[in-house]
Amino acid sequence: MTLTELESLSGEAGDFTVTLRQSPRYVDMSKCIGCGVCAEKCPKKVADAYNVGLAKRKAIYVQYSQTVPLKYAIDQDACIYFKKGTCKACEKHCPSGAIKLDDAEQLLTRRVGAVVLAAGFQPFNPKNLGGYGYGRYPGVVTSLEFERVLSASGPFGGHLVRPADKAEPKRIAWLQCVGSRDTKAGSHSYCSGVCCMYSIKQAVIAKEHAGDDLETAIFFMDMRTYGKDFDRYYEKARQSGVRFIRSRIHSLMQPDPETGQQKISYLDESGASHQEAFDLVVLSIGLEAPEGFRSLAEKLGVELDRHGFASAASFAPVASSRPGIYVCGALAGPKDIPYSVMEASAAAGAAASELSDQRFTLVQKKTYLPERNVAQEPPRIGVFICNCGTNIGGTIKVPEVAEYARSLPHVVHVEENLYTCSQDTQDRMSEIIAEKGLNRVVVAACSPRTHEPLFQETMNNASLNKYLFEMANIRNQDSWVHAQEPEVATEKAKDLVRMAVTKSALLAPLLEAELPVTQAALVIGGGAAGMTAALNLARQGYPVHLVEKQDVLGGAARRLLHTYKGEDVAGFLEGLAREVQADPKITVHLNTTIAGVQGFIGNFKTELQTNGSSQSIEHGVAVLATGAREYRPQEYLYGDHPAVMTQLELDELLRQNDKRLEEIDNVAFIQCVGSRDDNHPYCSKVCCTHSVKTALELKRRRPEANVMVLYRDLRTYGPREDLYQAAREQGVLFVRYAQQEKPVVASQDGRLNLSFVDPILGRPVAMNLDLLCLAAAIESHQDQQLAQMFRVPLDGDGWFLEAHQKLRPVDFANDGIFLCGMAHYPKPLEESLAQAQAAAARAAAILGKGNIKVSGLVSRIAEELCCGCQICVNVCPYQAISFHEGRQVALVNEALCKGCGACAAACPCEAPVLMGFNNRQLLAQIRSAL
Amino acid sequence: MKQEKFEPKLLAFVCNWCAYGAADLAGVSRLQYPANVRLLRVMCSATVSPHHILRAVQSGADGILVAG
């Protein structure tokens, strides 16, 4: 439901009634074919909001070329017809009669069980901060504008220019924290969490676009590259010549009237003053809660945090303050894509677990007629050629292509359609298939990526196997890209039709195997993440085996004191463990390890080892939540001096109200102990916030104590910045040290002595300490064995590697196996819990299916041709091929096969056959193409 | 002797999930390019073997692109 907003909500969790206001699109979505003729003919140009005003669009428009759904809409505020009552150019030229100028707003009522709020953020507007001259100085742009400049689909086709005068910049500066980490009026005190990383990315890509002689400089306070692999990216950027200057720029001077250059004055860390001129200055603007969200939240009765984002508790990270309403993404605080995607799955899962008794009650199941057996028939091919209004027919001479198609072997029926995809053509296609006894169908139209499923459905309806269908792409890859050359486009269309017909004559019906799914889950790791995932799955109605190698549930979180928001972790964990143990659907296996795993999605069989005895369990999905551990420091006299301890050890003293804490006067924290170095070249993400939180706690207990934090970059990202600010207000001292000049800790007559170089004085400082807390790295378990058993990868640091770092953050490439918690990467408790809910939601989606349909496009190995060399076993990226020792042949597991064909290409004997793309078909198609 | 302008015949093996989608997007964006190339869709560029390339050369291709 596009163009729709929530008007009001009543009822309660499980039974809400929502009123939705749907604004008119003025285009009939069922008729619009997305051809764009309307926009071409529309005389009215307006600023294109998608390109942040850097380009123009028409009054009838799609936001961008990949818009889903690809349906045009009229911008009523801009449209001439709505202002003056005349024009209607779009209506006149629309080939499918889709324009609906009498469209009206509608109020719709729906009953729903749960609501997910995912309204995102809005970019900070730097006009609020006059000092940067944004909107006045031609060389100052926002990072979002710069993003569009860099984009290949942007206003300049990806060519790097200064938008105001199209000059090519030679020197670009990024100013970090514009609108973030700033307590001035009109700005935000929190850290926006994403800008450091996107600025580095922009600098790197700008250099790729413009060449290495482009000079780039990022002015920053703390470089907050705390995500998975982010620090590596930062290092790489530095090595490729991006300059990083630790200095906050609060304002800009008037630009040079001749060159448009902006001079930037700054102090370096030693206090020396510099001035540099840049052709372009990019303001790294932050994220803020979207306009109007406050009033929506009031309507919904959802609480907001002090920054205007939806507030959620650490222990229920996607639940809003109102039961039945969930929040995810940047609406609940600034965050990046992977974490937003995680929260989205988590919110869906949380909603689903509350509504599990209603699952599938509104689903209608479709039944198909049995397929006609065409195996013994000679090919009888029908070719349907689409004009797509004028999209194809306006360039390509469709009658000529049709005439040519009639001359091709096995073709018994050819017809031209205005729109082959329209419903009446589908009905007609079914009739023709029956009437003419067609057993293969070729459609020459748009792209199989968008339309193949529609035509395959028609095949099914006409009792034909859907794999007896082939498409020729004569629109996206012909008429649209050769619009000025109708002759060659027509010749190309004939070639494409010939290629499709040649292949279709060789097509065979394919089977889609159905495999049952064992309705049970295995969760490995009984920590906070594992327990949350198990409980979530159990609440959705599935039996869960929860495996924990220790003799107690709780994992690493048992050693934590508080979350950064001050919530008590121990109490939460106790409650969680109690719920897990009381749940009849969860079987807890303590003191248990995994001895072996067999099978694949829907059908796993796992060997558990408990105190020497083994047991085999069957499950359809697995969730890996094996956690991580605190690094045992080798440095700073750890283990040699009793006053040196790690964060978790200090948490324990605080929990015990240890007497020692009552006498301490001088405390120091050293950050990045074992992190961001050669052994662990990554940021452990949680330690800055942990130290700041603990420093505050020490100050609370003993205000007269001197508390100092020695850090490299302070990474209290997002709303955690508030803690950093509070700590400074409470008198905690923050002193930066450089990696090359680490602090030195010595013991003199039993007293602990700390010395470091003060970056402002530039001189060494020494002091005695009563307590030294080391922010030790979080390191992985490097669990090669488990990874191999489940056939999932580990990255270079030993973290389990997800299927896609941005878009599939809890999936593995190997289906049916999911990931959550610190086994993925160090992260705070609330993020682990969100990820656990997400993993449970993804896993439940598979269990909910009952059975899995495997695509027909899989590899089959002809055993009589197999020489047993096992090359295919080695090249298969999905470990779908195994070797049968008895028969000395390779076997494909269809459930694991993704149909990539690597085995078929690699085999010296051509034993593997990729169904639907076999060598006979491909070779014939190659010959017919040329 | 009249010299005809040489027009190469190119064959591109394109992966359904990336390059084929990119070629579709080129169409949506109305980018124009010479019509000398024929696209052959495969489900993964791993499907393409040396045999296919040799067959294309034998069949008269002047250039071959594997995009994935």
Interface residues (C-beta under 8 A of the other chain):
Chain A: S65 Q66 L70 S153 S447 P448 R449 T450 N473 R475 N476 Q477 D478 W480 V481 H482 A483 Q484 E485 V488 A489 E491 K492 D495 L496 M499 L857 V875 P877 K898 G899 C900 G901 A902 A904 A905 A906 L914 G916 F917 N919 L922 L923 Q925 I926 R927 A929 L930
Chain B: K9 L11 N16 Y20 G21 A23 D24 L25 A26 G27 V28 S29 R30 L31 Q32 Y33 A35 R38 L39 L40 R41 V42 M43 C44 A46 T47 V48 S49 H51 H52 R55 A56 S59 G60 A61
